[in-house]
């Protein structure tokens, strides 16, 4: 493309496509904008139909108030809206839409047909728009409400169409969008169909009923009610008991004045309310409605209106934390004790000479507990010196030395911070990251045993999924089964796991599986089968490996080093992080200023 010689005005079609790119990122964006319009029209029943994961067709039908006959052509004109009159209204917005950009942006990158009828008209009006060009309005028959059909999304912007994800991924985003709208509006019936099959259907009801319909009865049973009010905000909804959590914010649903938003600040405020009841990296489920003065909220800060700005954010977050603390105290909850996350150590760090059993594994089998009686840890001042040494090395940008193949010959001194194994070699001090090292061992074991070596669980593990997670899981099931998992549906939102790979040890805690699935969903889709299987192996190795904070005895540490030495690449974990570094004698002398002594 040649650089233009002079500044010039862009044509209208180009301007519209650029503007549409800010509002319409993917098919789910279309679904969100159309549902927002339906809700603003007072609809009590909204139906969403999808074909081709939204690229081929998106149809949204509602029973709202409809659009007046004379206003239908104007609806596709940019910045035309019935929701605000002037700039002063921006400070007290009560509707979901307000910019007048949704329909014009959608029409700029697709072929749209709109049919709408108001209660005072005997017939409906029908109009078509293609690439932003509005056709003639005609009369047709229809019930009161609006039907918008969006075909061939991004047909005139091939670059945007090219970067859409797989159909399963795009459908999961659509499902998540409808799920969030449904949770925020329990008094409205929602139906989502994909290729004519029902993905989600929920009738009108109370919030708890909606959570049962959308999240599943098993998840809903883990939630407790929350209600709070002070001079600044009103808050109501549900939060999960301390024993139910995820490794991500997937099950955080927040609504401010009826608007679904993404807010790490609210998520952190909720988590803070659990204080010591949740471990680091754990997030509770939460469906929360926040009502505050309209003038305290600026919703005009993001093209897709996913984020808002709060004028008194710190005070509001303090109120949310206080509300969570209050709800948990009222329930007099005793946190459920989860099985030790060091459970994989029993199978993977046991004596390597023992054969692997394929007998059914009892969920009552004992796991290795934290035990430091077999060795004496280095004194605290030694730990401080080691940390100081590491900092000094980092400042000098010293490159880690590679050690010889005799890793298992190193003399183990102890463990630092329940994370690093400290050992002595002929060259100096060897520091091993126990998680990275164990991850390398697990990865190579899992990779070698992709097609065999599974164990049956005497007590099957049930995994509760959101509708979106269930959609995503269906793509991974063949690969998970190839690794040794056996999954089957058990109800609407639940899967039962009856077998797992032997290298994973005893699966007693469903959070292990949740973490595995969360990692897969976050990484997205890998097109090649080999790449998909390798990603699963890496993820499973990471989730099965010893975690930071797991105390090991001398025998376990020695077994870890023995197994690490036998791997093809003992120097890095599957993700490329180093498993070990050395502090050579010369480096130690330099750090203690003993050079030349």
VOGU-3710 file (C-alpha; in Angstrom, 3 decimals, decimal comma):
1> xxxxxxxxxx> 0,000/0,000/0,000  1,419/3,349/-1,072  1,491/6,211/1,392  -1,041/8,925/0,389  0,527/12,257/-0,470  -2,062/14,436/1,245  -4,388/14,307/4,235  -7,894/13,464/3,063  -11,296/12,481/4,395  -12,161/8,794/4,497
11> xxxxxxxxxx> -15,274/7,648/2,691  -18,383/6,807/4,714  -18,099/3,030/4,218  -14,519/2,970/5,545  -15,458/5,152/8,519  -18,322/2,807/9,394  -16,135/-0,303/9,164  -13,493/1,259/11,436  -16,175/2,241/13,946  -17,726/-1,216/13,750
21> xxxxxxxxxx> -14,349/-2,768/14,568  -14,400/-1,096/17,986  -17,880/-2,359/18,878  -18,151/-5,672/16,991  -15,120/-7,838/17,752  -16,666/-11,260/17,164  -20,107/-12,938/16,844  -20,618/-12,748/20,618  -20,411/-8,941/20,349  -23,395/-8,966/17,983
31> xxxxxxxxxx> -25,361/-11,183/20,366  -24,598/-8,895/23,310  -25,628/-5,701/21,508  -28,872/-7,213/20,221  -29,799/-8,646/23,631  -29,080/-5,240/25,191  -31,539/-3,681/22,736  -34,127/-6,354/23,529  -33,806/-5,774/27,270  -34,041/-2,005/26,811
41> xxxxxxxxxx> -37,288/-2,549/24,885  -38,823/-4,288/27,909  -38,716/-7,813/26,473  -39,766/-10,689/28,730  -38,754/-13,459/26,315  -35,557/-13,450/24,220  -34,586/-16,152/21,731  -31,119/-16,388/20,150  -30,507/-18,671/17,156  -26,995/-19,374/15,879
51> xxxxxxxxxx> -25,621/-20,970/12,702  -21,974/-21,417/11,817  -20,933/-20,241/15,296  -22,448/-16,869/14,451  -20,480/-16,182/11,281  -23,226/-17,550/9,051  -26,297/-16,395/10,942  -27,331/-14,771/14,219  -31,027/-14,215/14,853  -32,388/-12,533/17,973
61> xxxxxxxxxx> -36,154/-12,458/18,541  -37,884/-10,638/21,408  -41,363/-9,674/22,568  -40,409/-6,121/23,506  -42,113/-2,866/22,611  -40,848/-2,876/19,022  -39,686/0,008/16,833  -42,111/2,492/15,309  -42,739/2,262/11,552  -41,192/5,658/10,818
71> xxxxxxxxxx> -38,216/5,043/13,100  -37,036/1,741/11,591  -34,863/3,271/8,806  -33,405/5,722/11,326  -32,389/2,851/13,628  -29,486/2,021/11,290  -28,202/5,590/11,206  -25,132/6,129/13,347  -25,725/7,910/16,672  -29,495/7,632/16,444
81> xxxxxxxxxx> -31,068/6,455/19,703  -34,218/6,721/21,781  -32,330/6,348/25,049  -30,746/9,752/25,675  -31,512/13,305/24,589  -28,392/15,311/25,482  -24,935/15,117/27,068  -26,498/15,686/30,483  -28,173/12,271/30,213  -24,749/10,587/30,086
91> xxxxxxxxxx> -24,487/11,131/33,849  -27,691/9,210/34,613  -27,921/6,386/32,103  -30,483/3,741/33,032  -30,471/1,762/29,765  -27,894/-0,743/28,536  -27,468/1,011/25,209  -27,150/4,750/24,732  -24,710/5,617/21,930  -26,851/4,649/18,957
101> xxxxxxxxxx> -23,983/2,638/17,460  -25,022/-1,010/17,758  -27,259/-1,537/14,718  -25,216/0,740/12,452  -21,981/-1,024/13,450  -23,480/-4,482/12,911  -24,966/-3,465/9,554  -21,604/-2,078/8,384  -19,991/-5,545/8,459  -22,880/-7,892/7,641
111> xxxxxxxxxx> -26,201/-8,369/5,896  -29,060/-7,498/8,238  -32,813/-7,963/8,097  -34,983/-6,330/10,754  -38,688/-6,961/11,360  -40,446/-5,008/14,091  -43,964/-4,259/15,226  -45,353/-2,047/17,977  -48,577/-2,778/19,880  -50,460/0,054/18,150
121> xxxxxxxxxx> -49,842/-1,312/14,638  -51,672/-4,171/12,926  -48,674/-5,065/10,753  -44,906/-5,070/11,118  -42,267/-3,258/9,109  -39,403/-5,086/7,400  -36,136/-3,580/6,209  -32,841/-4,932/4,872  -29,347/-3,467/5,203  -26,195/-4,695/3,459
131> xxxxxxxxxx> -22,774/-3,290/4,173  -24,362/-0,208/5,706  -26,660/0,487/2,741  -30,282/0,692/3,936  -32,977/-0,752/1,675  -36,661/0,126/1,420  -39,047/-0,584/4,263  -41,993/-2,884/3,503  -44,977/-4,227/5,437  -45,126/-7,801/6,698
141> xxxxxxxxxx> -46,881/-9,887/9,327  -45,364/-10,444/12,768  -46,180/-10,442/16,469  -45,331/-7,460/18,664  -41,592/-7,210/19,207  -38,443/-7,240/17,098  -36,599/-9,841/15,054  -33,057/-9,075/13,865  -31,266/-11,493/11,538  -27,544/-10,952/10,940
151> xxxxxxxxxx> -26,038/-12,971/8,077  -22,495/-13,347/6,743  -20,764/-11,460/9,536  -17,518/-9,764/8,381  -18,205/-10,750/4,758  -16,753/-7,401/3,636  -13,863/-7,383/6,131  -12,029/-10,658/5,364  -9,129/-9,818/7,694  -11,498/-9,724/10,680
161> xxxxxxxxxx> -13,181/-12,964/9,582  -9,801/-14,653/9,183  -8,877/-14,074/12,814  -12,003/-15,597/14,310  -11,294/-18,674/16,438  -12,708/-22,168/15,962  -16,474/-22,635/15,839  -16,412/-24,257/19,261  -14,522/-21,306/20,757  -16,781/-18,682/19,174
171> xxxxxxxxxx> -19,847/-20,609/20,325  -18,424/-20,683/23,856  -18,145/-16,882/23,820  -21,742/-16,592/22,637  -22,856/-19,027/25,339  -20,998/-17,021/27,976  -22,640/-13,807/26,746  -26,152/-15,268/26,942  -25,364/-16,861/30,323  -24,321/-13,522/31,787
181> xxxxxxxxxx> -27,363/-11,718/30,411  -29,605/-14,473/31,751  -28,088/-14,291/35,241  -28,491/-10,530/35,279  -32,144/-10,691/34,228  -33,867/-13,645/35,938  -37,286/-12,153/35,176  -36,679/-12,615/31,438  -36,893/-15,986/29,661  -33,877/-16,871/27,489
191> xxxxxxxxxx> -33,361/-19,535/24,836  -30,121/-20,193/22,940  -30,110/-22,560/19,974  -27,076/-23,656/17,972  -27,830/-25,253/14,599  -31,376/-25,837/15,840  -30,289/-27,607/19,045  -30,962/-26,128/22,468  -27,790/-25,014/24,260  -29,515/-23,044/27,012
201> xxxxxxxxxx> -33,153/-22,602/27,978  -34,421/-20,896/31,118  -37,824/-19,589/32,068  -38,682/-16,555/34,163  -38,068/-16,847/37,881  -36,023/-15,745/40,865  -32,234/-15,428/40,814  -31,652/-18,752/42,587  -33,892/-20,545/40,066  -31,915/-18,935/37,256
211> xxxxxxxxxx> -28,616/-20,079/38,754  -29,933/-23,644/38,899  -30,963/-23,397/35,229  -27,732/-21,801/34,020  -24,992/-23,010/36,371  -26,560/-26,302/37,418  -28,139/-27,536/40,651  -24,844/-28,863/42,041  -23,184/-25,457/41,757  -26,239/-23,629/43,100
221> xxxxxxxxxx> -26,175/-25,816/46,214  -22,696/-24,501/46,984  -23,880/-20,874/47,076  -25,084/-18,788/50,002  -27,218/-15,627/49,827  -25,761/-12,181/50,314  -27,619/-8,961/51,047  -26,053/-5,704/52,152  -26,824/-2,014/52,171  -25,092/1,127/53,372
231> xxxxxxxxxx> -25,366/4,770/52,427  -23,446/4,280/49,195  -24,582/0,990/47,680  -27,062/-1,857/47,791  -25,719/-5,338/47,131  -27,526/-8,642/46,707  -26,848/-12,007/45,153  -24,963/-15,200/45,996  -21,395/-16,220/46,785  -19,920/-19,698/47,117
241> xxxxxxxxxx> -19,010/-21,476/50,308  -15,250/-21,439/51,010  -14,964/-25,085/49,950  -16,135/-24,318/46,397  -13,750/-22,338/44,218  -12,076/-22,111/40,833  -8,523/-21,348/39,742  -9,783/-18,434/37,636  -12,559/-15,819/37,639  -14,725/-17,832/35,244
251> xxxxxxxxxx> -17,643/-17,931/37,686  -17,620/-14,258/38,656  -20,778/-12,547/37,408  -21,079/-8,877/38,360  -23,812/-6,383/37,519  -23,776/-2,673/38,292  -27,201/-1,074/37,960  -28,249/-4,029/35,797  -25,233/-3,842/33,474  -22,940/-6,880/33,241
261> xxxxxxxxxx> -19,340/-5,760/33,615  -15,849/-7,191/33,881  -14,169/-5,941/37,045  -10,956/-7,352/38,534  -11,432/-4,790/41,326  -14,781/-6,280/42,379  -13,384/-9,799/42,019  -10,494/-8,930/44,336  -12,852/-7,212/46,787  -14,997/-10,354/46,938
271> xxxxxxxxxx> -11,976/-12,589/47,403  -10,638/-10,323/50,155  -13,851/-10,954/52,075  -12,881/-14,634/52,380  -9,612/-13,619/54,060  -7,784/-16,840/55,003  -10,574/-19,183/53,877  -9,222/-19,341/50,313  -5,706/-20,246/49,229  -3,760/-18,040/46,858
281> xxxxxxxxxx> -4,917/-18,391/43,264  -8,410/-19,564/44,256  -11,525/-17,609/43,324  -15,047/-18,089/44,664  -18,153/-18,246/42,516  -20,209/-15,063/42,789  -23,360/-13,647/41,216  -23,655/-10,108/42,560  -25,894/-7,163/41,762  -24,623/-3,747/42,806
291> xxxxxxxxxx> -26,924/-0,745/42,842  -25,395/2,696/43,288  -26,317/6,262/42,414  -26,271/6,686/38,627  -24,057/9,746/38,926  -21,378/7,665/40,677  -20,922/5,494/37,561  -19,404/6,419/34,195  -20,404/3,752/31,665  -19,043/5,642/28,668
301> xxxxxxxxxx> -15,417/4,498/29,015  -15,231/1,418/26,771  -16,449/0,848/23,176  -18,184/-2,413/24,113  -19,277/-1,068/27,538  -17,598/-3,974/29,347  -15,981/-1,727/31,934  -17,193/1,213/34,004  -15,501/3,906/36,065  -16,613/4,433/39,658
311> xxxxxxxxxx> -16,084/7,832/41,250  -15,810/6,375/44,775  -14,272/3,040/43,879  -12,322/2,445/47,101  -15,388/3,004/49,277  -17,505/0,758/47,048  -14,896/-2,031/47,134  -14,704/-1,758/50,924  -18,486/-2,154/51,051  -18,369/-5,261/48,853
321> xxxxxxxxxx> -15,666/-6,842/51,028  -17,678/-6,065/54,157  -20,785/-7,611/52,577  -18,930/-10,854/51,798  -17,472/-11,038/55,315  -20,923/-10,476/56,796  -22,535/-13,177/54,638  -19,880/-15,744/55,559  -20,157/-14,963/59,285  -23,943/-15,252/59,222
331> xxxxxxxxxx> -23,696/-18,720/57,702  -21,250/-19,818/60,438  -19,337/-21,745/57,834  -16,571/-24,166/58,621  -14,378/-24,397/55,491  -14,282/-27,862/53,950  -10,878/-29,483/54,346  -9,578/-30,399/50,918  -7,366/-33,473/50,414  -3,668/-32,635/50,387
341> xxxxxxxxxx> -2,490/-31,250/47,058  0,706/-33,280/47,564  -1,286/-36,379/46,643  0,619/-36,869/43,371  3,814/-37,347/45,354  2,688/-40,791/46,483  2,649/-42,187/42,953  5,247/-40,101/41,170  7,880/-39,699/43,890  7,601/-43,184/45,330
351> xxxxxxxxxx> 10,501/-45,548/44,882  10,932/-45,912/41,098  11,540/-49,643/41,417  7,940/-50,273/42,458  5,712/-51,294/39,510  2,765/-49,109/38,593  -0,554/-50,663/39,515  -3,648/-50,608/37,341  -5,883/-51,797/40,154  -8,818/-49,570/41,117
361> xxxxxxxxxx> -7,743/-46,679/43,317  -9,713/-46,010/46,471  -10,450/-42,406/47,299  -9,890/-43,416/50,934  -6,227/-44,269/50,352  -3,833/-42,256/52,522  -1,742/-39,494/51,003  1,681/-38,306/52,017  1,399/-35,615/54,649  3,843/-32,812/55,208
371> xxxxxxxxxx> 6,620/-34,401/57,271  9,893/-32,780/58,200  10,932/-35,257/60,877  13,424/-37,084/58,640  15,792/-34,177/58,230  16,837/-30,893/59,729  16,177/-27,833/57,598  18,943/-25,230/57,218  18,778/-22,409/59,781  16,903/-19,234/58,845
381> xxxxxxxxxx> 20,096/-17,165/58,525  21,340/-19,651/55,924  18,106/-19,204/53,988  18,565/-15,437/54,084  22,109/-15,762/52,745  20,912/-18,005/49,939  18,244/-15,466/48,959  20,858/-12,697/49,067  23,126/-14,741/46,830  20,359/-15,256/44,303
391> xxxxxxxxxx> 19,623/-11,513/44,245  23,280/-10,693/43,733  23,500/-13,139/40,852  20,401/-11,645/39,238  21,836/-8,147/39,523  25,022/-9,246/37,783  22,954/-11,114/35,162  24,954/-14,258/35,735  23,911/-17,126/33,481  22,991/-20,401/35,253
401> xxxxxxxxxx> 25,648/-23,048/34,831  24,704/-26,432/33,459  25,553/-29,274/35,776  26,791/-32,658/34,765  24,633/-35,741/34,457  25,246/-36,774/38,084  22,344/-34,809/39,549  21,364/-37,733/41,736  24,885/-37,839/43,221  24,450/-34,397/44,767
411> xxxxxxxxxx> 24,307/-34,428/48,575  20,965/-32,991/49,664  21,209/-30,389/52,434  17,555/-29,515/52,825  14,641/-27,502/51,493  14,170/-23,711/51,362  10,694/-22,172/51,627  9,143/-25,567/50,803  10,039/-24,879/47,171  13,769/-25,138/46,473
421> xxxxxxxxxx> 15,899/-28,181/47,182  19,455/-27,275/48,216  22,200/-29,786/47,433  26,016/-29,842/47,436  28,094/-30,991/44,458  31,822/-31,048/43,702  31,324/-27,779/41,795  29,424/-25,909/44,535  25,766/-25,553/45,509  22,902/-26,883/43,390
431> xxxxxxxxxx> 19,443/-25,286/43,713  16,503/-27,260/42,294  13,005/-25,872/41,765  10,964/-28,853/42,964  7,847/-27,906/40,959  9,722/-27,328/37,687  11,762/-30,512/38,168  8,729/-32,633/38,981  6,860/-31,069/36,056  9,641/-32,219/33,675
441> xxxxxxxxxx> 9,474/-35,753/35,123  5,691/-35,877/34,861  5,681/-34,469/31,320  8,019/-37,138/29,993  6,131/-39,897/31,816  2,784/-38,692/30,464  4,159/-38,195/26,936  5,520/-41,749/26,860  2,307/-43,231/28,196  -0,217/-41,340/26,095
451> xxxxxxxxxx> -1,941/-44,481/24,827  -2,013/-46,635/27,992  -1,579/-46,779/31,755  -4,862/-45,581/33,211  -6,481/-46,308/36,547  -10,098/-46,737/37,505  -11,441/-44,682/40,392  -13,554/-46,595/42,906  -15,271/-43,321/43,812  -15,859/-41,362/40,568
461> xxxxxxxxxx> -15,163/-37,631/40,598  -17,987/-35,313/39,511  -17,130/-32,036/37,807  -19,700/-29,236/37,626  -19,336/-26,964/34,597  -20,896/-23,758/33,397  -22,709/-23,899/30,060  -19,738/-22,248/28,357  -17,253/-24,682/29,918  -19,350/-27,619/28,790
471> xxxxxxxxxx> -19,315/-26,338/25,202  -15,517/-26,009/25,302  -14,987/-29,392/26,950  -16,666/-31,224/24,084  -13,740/-30,284/21,832  -11,179/-31,745/24,229  -12,912/-34,994/25,195  -11,307/-37,182/22,452  -7,829/-36,015/23,476  -8,519/-36,405/27,189
481> xxxxxxxxxx> -9,796/-39,933/26,575  -6,650/-40,719/24,612  -4,615/-39,765/27,691  -6,565/-42,086/29,965  -9,499/-40,007/31,177  -12,986/-41,443/30,910  -15,713/-38,792/31,015  -19,455/-39,158/30,715  -22,348/-36,748/31,080  -24,268/-36,889/34,327
491> xxxxxxxxxx> -27,128/-34,438/34,187  -27,239/-31,104/32,423  -24,105/-29,393/33,723  -22,104/-32,266/35,219  -19,525/-34,762/33,953  -18,384/-37,859/35,823  -14,754/-38,975/35,610  -14,280/-42,700/36,173  -10,678/-43,209/34,995  -7,570/-41,016/35,016
501> xxxxxxxxxx> -3,955/-41,453/33,873  -1,990/-43,441/36,444  0,717/-40,769/36,628  -1,785/-38,330/38,136  -2,027/-40,363/41,316  -5,210/-40,391/43,363  -7,742/-37,803/42,259  -9,755/-37,029/45,370  -10,086/-33,285/44,898  -12,184/-32,145/41,884
511> xxxxxxxxxx> -10,257/-28,844/41,877  -7,371/-30,711/40,205  -9,645/-31,367/37,240  -11,096/-27,839/37,345  -7,563/-26,443/37,219  -6,661/-28,687/34,306  -9,742/-27,636/32,338  -9,257/-23,960/33,210  -5,718/-24,087/31,822  -6,941/-25,718/28,617
521> xxxxxxxxxx> -9,711/-23,165/28,128  -7,302/-20,285/28,751  -4,750/-21,551/26,211  -7,286/-21,791/23,418  -7,435/-24,230/20,554  -4,437/-25,878/18,889  -5,326/-26,957/15,359  -2,910/-29,887/14,965  -3,691/-33,123/16,797  -0,069/-33,517/17,904
531> xxxxxxxxxx> -0,010/-29,958/19,211  -3,255/-30,508/21,102  -1,946/-33,675/22,757  1,342/-31,999/23,677  -0,517/-29,058/25,218  -2,620/-31,479/27,267  0,495/-33,332/28,420  2,152/-30,079/29,519  -0,963/-28,878/31,301  -1,507/-32,201/33,041
541> xxxxxxxxxx> 2,150/-32,332/34,091  1,963/-28,832/35,553  -1,212/-29,575/37,496  0,042/-32,956/38,727  3,477/-31,783/39,860  4,430/-30,881/43,425  3,359/-27,349/44,211  5,308/-24,604/45,910  4,743/-24,963/49,625  4,779/-28,768/49,659
551> xxxxxxxxxx> 7,189/-30,058/52,286  9,299/-33,057/51,221  11,346/-35,442/53,329  14,863/-36,537/52,397  13,724/-39,726/50,652  11,245/-37,845/48,485  13,835/-35,238/47,516  16,343/-37,948/46,605  13,756/-39,783/44,496  12,995/-36,513/42,713
561> xxxxxxxxxx> 16,650/-36,013/41,795  17,005/-39,668/40,755  14,038/-39,391/38,400  15,106/-35,982/37,076  18,489/-37,377/36,065  16,768/-40,027/33,930  14,790/-37,499/31,857  15,808/-36,534/28,338  16,066/-32,861/29,272  16,608/-32,381/33,014
571> xxxxxxxxxx> 17,485/-28,694/32,696  14,104/-27,102/31,936  10,435/-27,715/32,615  8,133/-28,304/29,586  7,433/-24,549/29,448  11,114/-23,606/29,283  11,786/-22,509/32,878  15,031/-23,781/34,443  14,721/-26,726/36,804  18,058/-26,033/38,491
581> xxxxxxxxxx> 20,879/-23,539/38,809  24,336/-23,830/40,346  26,317/-21,508/42,556  29,883/-22,484/41,717  32,729/-22,272/44,206  34,242/-19,316/42,373  30,925/-17,489/42,420  30,492/-18,163/46,141  34,013/-16,878/46,833  33,201/-13,761/44,832
591> xxxxxxx> 29,933/-13,172/46,690  31,727/-13,471/50,035  34,631/-11,334/48,718  37,107/-14,169/49,186  38,717/-13,720/45,761  42,471/-14,113/46,013  42,337/-15,339/49,618
//
